[in-house]
Amino acid sequence: MTTNFIDYVKICCRSGPGGAGSSHFRREKHVPLGGPDGGDGGRGGHIILRGSTNVWTLLHLKYRKHVIASKGQPGEGGRRTGARGEDVYLDVPLGTIAKDAETGEVLFEITENDQEMILLEGGRGGLGNSHFKTSTNQAPHTSQPGEDGQEVWFILELKVLADVGLVGFPNAGKSTLLSVVSAAKPEIADYPFTTIVPNLGVVPYRDFRSFVMADIPGIIEGASQGKGLGLRFLRHIERNSILLFLIPASSENPGEEYEVLLNELQEYNPELMDKSRLLAISKADLLTEEDKQTFIQQLPADIPHLFFSSFTREGLDPLLDLIWQALNPPTQA
């Protein structure tokens, strides 16, 4: 699974040219002055992005460097319009952003299942000669050629959509937490950067409610400058509703660790500071009650926090309650 997560592709798209309009005249012996009846050409095929919850990576587009739509068919007599070129649909995960590869301009974002956005329009079909009949030109031989298709390079970039994003250093216990509270089964080990792809899990909550949690690969100091894996995956944090910072009970300086994580997010994108933040201390089964009191004194006072253990399940229910409350704040009367 690690090698199959692709969140960035560059593709060349070519939309279909439009069909030519027809220069045709009615030739029926019972209609001596039939006049022009050339039909319009069909439009060329569009290239369309479509949101799909059945895909979670851009892997299927990684080796598809050229996407080509078919051309529209020419018009025919009897004012018959030519067939449209077949549209090409590219299914992409929710959270996919389309950019112009040359300018870097963000064109749109796919956020809903079955949402369709035209990435590149096909050429318009040409008008048939029936459109050019006038009082002074009853038999025009004029018709239009179809409009050419376009060829443009695009960048598709995936930013994981989740309600809760887990933020922490490697081995903070993010993957273990996700595996315990959801059906996701991320790889778990005792070496740094166990998680090298984002993992999503649906967390069941009380009364058949649920929310989506994302395990973001571990951040290290300097990630916003390109060190480690953090820079590659920091963008996935941008689409999370709230951020849950995880600091392990084995941390020697939890306050400093939190500030380093916060600084990396701010350096990457200052807007991340506007997101709601929670703080959880993992591996709490390693601490005595006295240790916890000492630990609390080193934590920032401006962020809600609690202790939990994925191993003993201590504090998991209060943690889920805290997350749900942050996701669903009470409305002001």
N, C-alpha and C positions, 0 to 999 in steps of 0.2 A: 504493500500500500504506500509506503514511503516514496517510492520512485514514481508513483502514478499521480501524485498531486501536482498539477500544473496550474499556476494562477496568473500566467502572463504569456500571451501569444501575439505574434505579429503576422497578419495575413493580407494578401493582395486580393481585392474583390473587383470583379468586372461585371457590371450589370448588362443586361441584354439590350441590343439596339432595337429601336422600334421598326415595325414593318412599313413598307412604302404604301402610300395611297394609290388607288387604282384610277387609271384614265380609261373609262369604259362607257359605252353608249348602248342604250337599249336598241336591239335590232330584232324586232318582231313584226311580222308582216301586217298584223292588225293594229300596230301602233306606228304609223309612218313617221311621226316626229317624236321618237322616244326620248331623245335628249340624254344628257350625261347621267350615269347612275353608278359611278365608281365609288366603292366603299373605302373607308379609312383603314389604315394599317393598324395592327394590334400593337400595344405597348410592349416594350421589352421586359424581361423578367426582373423583379426586384430581388435584392438580397436582404433578408429579414432576420433579426435576432428574436428569439422566442425564449422566454423564461421557463425553466423546467425544474421541478423539485426532484426529478429523477436523476439529475446529474449534479455533481458537487465539485467538479474540476473541469479545466479546459483541455484535458489530455486529448480528447477526440479531435481537437483542432490543431494540436501541436505540429503534426506532420502534414496538415492540409494547407499548404502555403498559398494556393490559388483557389479561389471560389468564383465560379463562372456561371452566370445565369443565361438562359437561352433567349434567342431573339424573337421578336414578334413577327407574325406572319403578314404578308401583304394583303391589302384589301381586294375585294372581288366585285364583279358586276352585281347589279341588283342591290346596290348600297350595302353589301355584306361586309362587315368589319372583320379584318383578319384576327385570328386567334392570338391571345396574349402569350408572351413568352412565359415559361414556367418559372414561378418564384422559387428561390432557394431559401430554405429555412435552416438556421443554425441554432440548435438548442443550446442554451448556456445556463449555468447556475445562477440562482438569485444572488444579487450583489455584483454582477458583472458590469463593468463600465467600458463604454466604447469611446476611443479617442482617435482623432486624426493623427496618424503617425508622423506627418511632416510638421504640423504646428503644435501638437500636444494638446489641442483644444478638446475638452470633454464634451462629447456630443449628447450622451444620455446614459442612464443607468437602468438596468433591469432589476426590479425589486419584487415582482409578483409572478406567481405561476401562470403560465399561458399569456403573459404580457408580450405583445408583439410591437417591435419598433423597426422601421425601415432603416437599414444601415446605408443602403445605396439604391437609389431609384433607377428603374429601367428607362430607356429612352422612349419618348412619346411616339406614337404611330403617326405617319403622315396623313394629311387630309386627301380624300379622293376628289376627283374632278367635279362631283356633284355639288361641292361647296363653292365652286368658282363660277357658277352660272349667274349671269347678270342680264339685265334687259338689253344690253348692247352686245353681249357675248353669250349666245344661246347654246353654243357647242364648244365649251372650253376643253382644251386638251391638257390643261394644267393640273398637276397633282404634286403632292409633296413627298419627298423621300422621308424615310423614318429618321428620327433623331438618334444620334450615336449613343451607345452606352457609355458609362464612365468607368475608369479604372483608378482605384484609390487604395493606398495602403492604410490599414487600420491597426490599432493596438487594442486588444481586449484584455482587461485587467480585472481580476476577481478580488473582491473584498468581502470576506466572510460576514454574513448577516447572522447575528445572534443577540439574544437578550442580555446575556452575561458573558463578559470576556474575562478569562483568568489571566492575571498578570503576575509574574514572579520570576526569580532567577531559576536556572536549571536545578532540578531536584527539590523544588519547593513543595512538591506534592500535588501539582495541578492534575497530572494524568491520573493519579490514584483517586483523587476526589471525583473526577469525571466518571471513572469506571465504577465507582461505588454508588453514585446518585443517579446514573443513567445506564442505558444498555450499551453505551459506547465501550469499546474494548481497545483503547490505545496501548501501544507497547510501553511497558514499564520496566525500568532497570535502575541500577545504582550509579550509572555513569552520566556525565554531563550531556546535555542535548539529546536525551532519550527521544523527546518530541521534536521532530524536524519538519512536521507538517501540522497545520491546524486540525484539530479533531472536534467534531460537533456531537453533542448528545442531547436528547430530549429528556428533561428532568421531570418526572411525575410529581405533582403536588397534591395537596388536599382537594377533596371534592372533584376529582377527575380533571383538575386543572394542570397545566404544565408550562414550562418555559425552556428555551434553548440555551445551552451553555457551550462555550467554545474554549478549548484548551489551546492557548496561543504558545508557540515555541518560546523557550526561555530567553529572557533578555539579559544582556550583560552590560556592564558599564562601558559606554562608548558605542552602544548599538546604533544610536542616531547618526553616528559618523561612519557607519558601515562595518563595525567590528562584530564578529560572531555571526549568528543567524538573525539577530534582532531586526536589522534594517529590512531584511527581506520580508519579514512578517509583521512589522509594526503597522502596516497599512490595514491589516485585518482588524486591528483594535478600533479603527475609526468607525466601523459600522456596528459596534456593540452598544446597547442602550446604557448599561452600567458596567463599571469595571470592578472586579473583585481582586484585590491585591492579596497574594498569599506569601506569608513569611513563615519559614519553619521554626519550630521551637528550639532548634539547635543554633539559631542565629546568635552571634555574639553581640551584635549591635543592631537590633531590629529597627530602631528609629532611623539610623543612617541608611540601612538597606531600603527602607521605604522611600526616603528622600532621593536615593540614586535612581530607583525605578521611576519615580515621579518626574525627575529631571530628564530622563531619557525620553519619556512621552512628550514633555513640553518642548524639548529640543526638536523632536520630530514634527510635531504639530501642536501649536499652542491651544488650538480649539479643543483638544482632548481634555484640557483642564476644566472644561465646562460640564463634563460628564459626571454623573453621580459615582461616588467611590465608596467601597466598603473594604474593610481590612479583616482578614481571618488568619489566625495563627494555627498552622497545621502541625501534625504530629504532637498534639497536646498530651498524649499518653506518656510522653517522656518527662513531663513536668509535674512537680508536686504543687499543692495549692500555694505554698510559700514561694516557689519559683514563679508561679503565674503572677503573683503580686509584684515581684521584682521586675518581671517582663513588662507588665502594664506601665510601670513608671517610665519605661524607655520608649513607649509608643506615642505618636502624635495625638493630641487631645481633640483635634478637629475632625476625626473620622470615626464612624461606628466600627467597633471591633468585637470579636469573640474568639474563643478557642474551640478547636474541634480535632477529632482524630478519625481518619478514614479507617484505621485498623480496628479500633474499638467501637466506632460509630458514635462516640461521645460528641455531643454538640452539633450533630448533623441536622436534626430537626430545627433547632433554633437558627442555624445558618440558613436553611431554606426559607424559614419564616422571614428572616431579615432581608433576604434577596427579594422575596415576593413583595414585601412592603415597599422596598425601594423601586420595584418595577411598577407598583400600583399605589402611588401616594394618594392619600385622601384628598378629595376635591374640596376646594374652598367654597364655603356656603355663600 
